């Protein structure tokens, strides 16, 4: 049984008819009974009831049923015919499907990422009830004292929780093995309505000061690390060298409120004291590391809840004023307020960083889809012309024009569906590639890329749109044919050739314009990435290995950290392959930063923001190791001991801003500390300004302090090792050295070039994808131009043959055809330049060292597109000039 007959059975036509019969019989009997009550005989009442009601409705329903079946039979015939036609033209089908798959696949891939990052609600019960507590206008992070105050005063929340992201080292010693984790309050899992997949989850009773180490495993970590064993409950896991008892595991699909981050272990907030020891932030009023999320009571609206939270803010702020802040800062702190906002789609740093980029890329792939549609429209126009005789015959024997249009649209719809299906498969692969572009080993991004109903609906909508775009015009024009002219031998004429392909040339103009827009955008983004990678960062990142050390597991008292770290540095400098080595609190382009308000005699700041400078604490040799030039004065050295006067080295930006460009050597600076100031630092050197956090930033004032004068060093320290060889080759040597000195110490390795490249993930994503889309658009446009000109030459073979027979020079024929090419490309380029100027403003935020209408980029894109277009048009023009007039005239 063919598929269309099975489709017919879906409406169960015979069963429908029987149902109608029974329904009509019931109504007829009911009407007849009413007529009998009016005095009619049984026979008269039955006849009248059938006349008034039964026959009319019954026949109408049966007629509509028959119409439905006939329509489905006709549609099934169209589908069968279209499939046979496409099977007979494999080259056409493959090119059309490939073009559509590129356009639909690219759009679906980008939309899938947008859906996963921006649109998709959290996979928890009733996500619309979730709200986040924020500090109105001042961010979303809070100190633990603020959280405890809000928790104790909450009103309007069904449940409320706090959480803070963290990374845990699960290795027992040597090179660290980090996993993602989250410190959560007792009601965290209650807020999200989560039930355990194993054991139990954390509760309020687990989150009290002095709590033991308890851990809940994320489902993915439980499966990958423990093989999904149920016996894991009660076992212990080492987190940063501290034992934690496993009490349960989360269900599959739950990853918390942070989209893009999947915690592998959850521990109570109270265990932060166990993990951090003396450096615990539980009581620090100016340590901002927690976020708050809650589920509102159903009886409380979002505006009402916001008012309640705002109402408790004065008491919360008054109870948590940081004691070490200045008077003005304390006054400003107590004026801060609290608010709530809905977070149905969760929270996400990935969303903040990439939403604008993804929306920009969505516009780019939309242009690619339009170019692909124009390309398929070219093919269908040529195919419709080739089928003129068939259409003419069908019209001549009585086929309605709308019937033929429907047939051709059915063929277009099938192409769109096949292209969408192939594009959907390609999008699955492409989306994973996109996630890989924005993810890294030190910052893995985990997204739910499963096909949602929204993604499938988007793909279906795109497929329908493309079918209408590239199918309607060819179908309409393909049926506007005169049977007499089309049924002539060959069906070709001079006028027909020019008239028929006016729309084809218009499509090529559109393709060229859109391609130029994409090429200019790609050129701007690629040029910006090049500028960022070649900008002078004020240091030489090549050949530097970064070694992060953590001495907490050694059990060493804090007083010995500084001397132990100095010994490690001395031993590292003695390694054979190490040319230079240093240590620092922070490394360039890392995730940590430190700024303070600088006070200099003679400098009056407009406000505290105007006096902010970046700080770092470094050892001697730091600037030599990183390749930053010392411009004046000296480096830190043996004279910079704890009891000596405090020393500082500043960069050029500090000298220019705070000392009006005069030499700062021998002068002093202080930092603001509450209502007072720190001890003075004497400036002993000036170094070249270097990038601190990102390559995009302007060089900012930076102050370097001597690590040798710090007697309160913590257990963490960064070491920088320079070598002429591959810096990764130093990893085994450093591991061996640390195994001898401090076997329990934890180590992490990276290279400065890798760390620098990680700061450019967004820019690299934009450059790579825009370049790819530009290349696809260029290829499709040139294929379209070639197809149009080649077909135009074919349509005009007789005219060209006559011209050559009458003595036209072959170069004149070449110029004749190339004239069409030049006109089409020129119009497309003019429109494309206008579009590129307008679209350039959309990528302004991603540019570095370039203007949105950069002349050099614009010129390069125009030359590239024009060159490729002329080559694509030259091939059919050259073939036209080589035609044999005898052969072409014989065909006539």
Beta strands, then each sheet from edge to edge (+ up, - down):
strand 1: 130-135
strand 2: 157-169
strand 3: 174-175
strand 4: 178-184
strand 5: 198-199
strand 6: 214-217
strand 7: 236-239
strand 8: 242-249
strand 9: 265-268
strand 10: 291-296
strand 11: 338-342
strand 12: 544-550
strand 13: 580-584
strand 14: 595-599
strand 15: 612-618
strand 16: 630-633
strand 17: 647-651
strand 18: 668-673
strand 19: 676-677
strand 20: 681-687
strand 21: 702-706
strand 22: 716-722
strand 23: 746-751
sheet 1: 5+ 8- 6- 9+ 4+ 2- 10+ 1- 11+
sheet 2: 3+ 23+ 12- 22+ 13-
sheet 3: 5+ 8- 7+
sheet 4: 16+ 20- 17- 21+ 15+ 14- 18+ 19-
end
